[in-house]
Amino acid sequence: MTMLPWLQTPIADFSSQLKNNRVGHAYLLGMDLGYGGEQLTLELAKAALCKQVGNTGSCGFCKPCQLLEANNHPDFYRIEADGAQIKVDQIRALCQKLSTTPQQGGRRVAVIFDAERLNQASANALLKTLEEPGKDIILFLQANSPSRLLATISSRCQRLAFNFPARAEVKQWLQQELVTSEDLSWCLPVVGGPLAIVDAVATGRDQSLVEYRQGWLQSLSSGHLCDSLTNVSEKQVSDALKVLYLVLHRVLVKKQDLDPLKRVNLATLAAKVMQLETRLSVMPNVNSLALFEGLTLEYNQLMSQ
């Protein structure tokens, strides 16, 4: 995959820090994986290890770059969650490795993905390294939800300035990447980012989302749940509810002359839909048919008032 255009500025800024020898020892990258959080983190790690870093990141040709390309750089460490959490043993092992002499004679670089999954014990184990990192060590902490990261961790990390792409930029990138004129950017809030949309297209999930949108529009208009929403599996209920939220939000945007009380009630219903979606993780046996019929009925009742 080509470089995501909205990653170019933070990579260039970090490259400038490297060239001016003003690099920090720890960076928090609050960019969701769906927007390129993994690609950004790895590109910064490559630049940090590169022997001939340029204005736009690593050179791609020096020995460290070649070792990284082959997933064989001895001074590069990657940490990902073991299940739902990043465990204390993972961080202790990382800190031990970072305390050794670098085999390539340069920096030692570690990346931690989904850093918000650090639990209390693993976060505490990481603190000492963040406070006393040692010479030529750089840590990159990628977080999908940086606000969930413990303050003791985030306060010890520098930030790189970057702007999330506008929807128009995402739309243009998707059309080029997927070679299509169709606007798929509407489902960004459902899947979580443009890279996730690419994955959705590859698996056919995007077609299911379109069917849910058409199904909800038909159901809310007629007052009766349409066939496409009567057999939604447990794994798909979350997607269907997120799409319903988008449909309700669009009604609020389009119907500016809506009665103020109806507008408030409709906004309340939309919020209820997202609360239900959030609770799905603790609702092991959800009756999607009853749930969807109830929401359709509630919408029609408030709109007919």
N, C-alpha and C positions, 0 to 999 in steps of 0.2 A: 504494500500500500504506500502511496506517495505521502510525503510530509503534509500533515494537516496545516492549512495556511495560518490558522489562529495560534499555532505553536511557535511560529517563526520569531516573534518578538521576545518571548521569555528565553528562548534558546540563544538569541543574539545578545540579550542583556547578560546572561550568565557567562557566555563566551567572553564578553568584554571584561567581566570581573576576573576571569581566569587570566586573561592577557595582561591585565593591570595589577595582578597579584593581590586582589582585594576580595578573595573568595572567603565565604563563611565556612563553618564546619558542619552546619546542619540546616536543611531547608525543608519547610512544609509546603507541599504542593497540593492545594485544595481543588483539584480538578478530577471530576468523575471519570471513571474508565471509559464511559460511553462517549465522552468528549475528547478522549485521547490522553487521559491521565497516565496510562502505562507508557505510551509512546514518548510523552514529554519526559517522564522520569528516566527512562532508559537513554534518551538522547542527551540529557544533562549528565548522566553517569558516564556515557561515552566521551563527552567533551572533557570531563574531569580527569579521565585517564589518558586522553590523547596527548601525544608528544608534540603535535603540530596543530593545535587548535586554531581555527580560523574565525572569521567574523560570524559565521553561521553554524558553528558547532565543530564536531570532530572532523578530522581529515578523511577518515575511512581507509587510509593506506598504511599508516605506521603499524609497528608490531602490536601495541596495545589494542588498536582498533581491530586488527586482524584476529587477535585472541578473543576479543569480545564477540566478534562476528561468528566465531566458531564455538561460542559458549565455553571458552576454556581459559579465561583470564583468572590467574590465581589470586589476584588482589581485589576481585569483584565479588560481592556477596548479595544474595537476593533472599528476602524473607517474605513469605506469604502466610496467610492464616492457615492453621492446622485445624480444619473444621470451622467452627464458628468464631474461634479466637486465635490470637497470636499468643502462644504460651511462653511462660517464663523460661523454660529450658531452651527454647529457640533463641531468645534474646541473650541469655547467658552464654550460649555457644557462639553467637555472633560477637559479643563483646570480647570473648576470649580470642577469637581469630583476629579481631582488630588490634589486639595488644601485641601481636607478633610482628616481626620484621617483614616488610613488603618484599615479595619474591622478585618483583620487577623493578624495585628500586625507586618507585614513584609513589603515587598516592594509593591509599586503600579506600575503596568506595563501597558503601552498602546502600541498598534500596529496600524500603519496607513498604509493601503494598497494603492497602486497606488498613492504614495505621490506626484508624478509629477502633479496630478490633483488638488493640492492645488491652489486656485486662489490667487490674490494679498491680498485680505482681510483676507482670512483664514490663509495664510502664516504669515501675520503680527500678527494675533491673537496668532499663535503658537510661535512666536519669544520670547515673554517674558518668557514662560515656558522653552524654550530651553536655554535662558540666565540665568534664575534663577529657576532651576527645583525643588528646594525644596529637602528635605531629602528623601532618599530611593525611588526615582522615576527613572524609566528607560523607555525611549521611543524608539521604533523601527520603522523606516520609510522604508517601502519596496517600491522600484521604478522599474518599467519595463524599463524606460528610465531615469536614474539618471541625465543625462546631461540637461534634461528639467526642473529639479528642480531649484527653485530660489537659487542663490548663497548665499543669506543671511541665508537660511535654511541649505544647504549642508555644508557650512563652519563651522557650529556649531555642526556637528555630527561626531562621530568617524566612521572609517571603519573597517570591519573585512576582513582580506585577504582571498580570495578564488579564485580558478581557475575553469573556466568553463570546462566541460569535453570535451576531444577530441572526434572526430566523432567515432573513433574505440570504445571508452568506451561507448558512447551512443548506438552504434550498438549492443554491447554485452548486455547492460542492457535491451534494447528493446526486443531482442531475448529471454531473460530469462523471462521478464515480460509478454510478449505476447505468449510465448511458440511457437516460430516460427523460421525457419531458414532464412526467407525472410529478406532482408536488407531494412528497411524502413527509414534509416537515411538520405536518399537522399532528403526527403521532409522537413527536418528541417527548411530551410530558408523560406518555404511556411507557415508552421503552427506555428512556433515560439518556439519550444522546444520539448523534449522527452515526457513530460506529455501531451502536445497537440497532439502528434502523437497517444498516447494511446487513447485519447478522439476521435481522427479522426477514428481510427479503430473501436471503439465502435459504431460510428454513420454511418460508411460506407463511410465517406468522403475520406478515403485513396484510395478507389477504383476509385473515381472520379478523384483524382489527377493522378493516373496511366493512366486512360483513356485520360486525357489532355496531358500527356507526350507522349503517343503513337500517339495521334492525331496531336500534333505539329510536331513530327518527320516525320510523313507521309505527312503532309501538306507542310512543308518546303522542303521536298525531291521532291514532285510532282509539287509544285507550285500552287496547288489548295486546298482550305480549305476542309478538310474531314468532313464527316457527324457528327462525335462526337463533333465538335466544332461549329456547325451551330445553335444549340438550347441551348446555355448556358444562364442560367437565370441571372438576374442582381446581385443576391447574390453570384453567382459563378464566375463572371467575374474577380474579384480580384485574386482568386485562379488560374484561367486559365492564367492570365498575369504573375503571379509569376512563374508558371511552365514554361512558354515560356522563361522567363529570364534565368532560370536554363538550359534550352535546348541550348540557345544561348551561355551561358557561357561555356557549355561543348564543343561546337563546337570550341570556342577559345582555350580551353585547349588541345583538341585532334589534331587540325590541326595546329601544330606548324610551318609548312612550308607554311602557308597561306601568300599570298601577303601582304606586310606591309600596303598598302592602304586599302585593303579589311579588314584587321584586325582592323584598326582604325574605319572604317565605321561600322563594325559589333559591336564593343564595343560601338559606338555611338547609334546604334539601340537598344542594350541591355539597355543602360541608358535611352533611350526614353521609353522603355517598363515599366521600374520602375517608371518613372515620370508620365506616364499615370495611373499606378496603384495607385500612391499617390493622384492623382487628382480625383479618383473615388468618394471620399466622397463629392465632390462638383459638380458631374456630375449626376444629378438625373435620367436622361433618356438617358442612353448610348446605342447606336446601336451596340451591340457586334458583329453582323455578319459583318457589314461594317468595324468595327475596326479590327477584326481578319483577314479579307480578305486583308485589306490595309497593315497590318504588314507582312503577308505572301508574298504579292507582293513585298514589299520593300526589304525583305530578298533575294528573288530570283533575283531582279534587281541588288543588290549590289554584289551578289555572281557570277553573270554572266558577270560582267564588265571585 
